[in-house]
Amino acid sequence: MIIVSTALPAWAGDVIDPGFGDGGVVLADLEVDDEAGVVLVDEVGRILVAGEANSYGVLFRYLPDGTPDASFGIDGVTTIVAGGIADMALDAMGRVVVVGSSGASAFVARIEVSGTLDPTFGVAGVAQITFGRAWAAGGGVALQDDGGIVIAGSAERDFAVARLQQSGDLDLTFSDDGHLIEDLSSLGSFASSVAIDVTGNIVVGGNNGGPPVPVVFRYDKSGNPDTSFEIDERVATSVGYAFWLADLDIQADGELTLSGWAQGIKYFNNRWSLVRLSADGSLDTDFGSSGLVQMGGSAGRHHVAPDGRILLAVTSRYFDYEHPASTTQGAIVQLAADGTYEGAASLPAGTLNDHYLDVVPTADGDAIGVGHVFSHSTGKDFLVV
């Protein structure tokens, strides 16, 4: 795992924070293949990083300076279940709610502030969810003001959403039986991200078919479709040959931002893409170029800061299958509120084969990026910058 702290306001030259970790970088080599996929910062500035190590979902907590928090779990780490963590959220009590996939089901786990699994949730802290199907996978989680836990994912290759009670049981008042399924295509679909808008509506994004196209649905609190919302078909046609939606975020004004990557005809022609939609699902043509910003590479998660800046975790050049010895230089990209590119922070070229999957701003204006570094001889290591 790698975590990197970057000082965002500069955007010129090296902006890695040397006071964080070891020269601005935290590396964690737990097993052969480790990957940090999601990062949050709690109300006191501690850094929570979720990912996968040795085929188990793991959760780390670091102090603001990048030191492992020894008061959390075992030496700063909690191992949850076999599988991987796709997303996480912090509830009002400071507990971490994670969603992922384990075996043939999605799972949701709740972790206490101390790093122990919450015994009052599910079975020993973990709830297994199949959305009423034989097998399922978890993709995203969001928390409602009334305590409801909304998860999104896939059920037998269909787009799926469910709501859980605080106990970890399905909330049967949601869509009549606790979950809903969107049967979109025989080629399969997956809900990768979910968020709650300012009115309490549930917004779910993902991909459908192959080559994949982005799909976004909006539901009311009870799981009823909002027929006033429809994603602009130009999102699918303007970005490229195929578009993988990795993440969505909701601005204070209700507009949506979608991040992912558009595939060219060749694997190494990928372009990271950021799209902004108006609250009704139409393209916001005042953003970027007719609603779209693209550059070479692939994108993971993004975050819209309170001042409107957009932070995006990217790999600057997608892995080149025709030249497998090639390296990739990751970066944390900053865009202005109107989509103007303002700069990128990255490790010095050639130092690490780094990939960034998530980024979050801190209260002091910096940012924390997470992902992994890759070596053909040792595999992946957690990266926090």
Secondary structure as UniProt FT lines:
FT   STRAND          2..7
FT   TURN            8..10
FT   TURN            18..21
FT   TURN            23..24
FT   STRAND          25..28
FT   STRAND          33..41
FT   TURN            43..44
FT   STRAND          47..53
FT   TURN            54..55
FT   STRAND          56..62
FT   TURN            64..65
FT   TURN            70..73
FT   TURN            75..76
FT   STRAND          77..82
FT   STRAND          84..90
FT   TURN            92..93
FT   STRAND          96..102
FT   TURN            103..104
FT   STRAND          105..111
FT   TURN            113..114
FT   TURN            119..120
FT   TURN            124..125
FT   STRAND          126..129
FT   TURN            131..132
FT   STRAND          136..143
FT   TURN            145..146
FT   STRAND          149..155
FT   TURN            156..157
FT   STRAND          158..164
FT   TURN            166..167
FT   TURN            172..173
FT   TURN            175..177
FT   STRAND          179..182
FT   TURN            186..187
FT   STRAND          189..196
FT   TURN            198..199
FT   STRAND          202..208
FT   TURN            209..212
FT   STRAND          213..219
FT   TURN            221..222
FT   TURN            227..228
FT   HELIX           234..238
FT   STRAND          242..250
FT   TURN            252..253
FT   STRAND          256..263
FT   HELIX           267..269
FT   STRAND          271..277
FT   TURN            279..280
FT   TURN            285..288
FT   TURN            290..291
FT   STRAND          292..296
FT   STRAND          298..304
FT   TURN            306..307
FT   STRAND          310..315
FT   TURN            321..322
FT   TURN            324..325
FT   STRAND          330..335
FT   TURN            337..338
FT   STRAND          341..345
FT   TURN            349..350
FT   STRAND          354..361
FT   TURN            363..364
FT   STRAND          366..375
FT   TURN            376..378
FT   STRAND          379..384
//
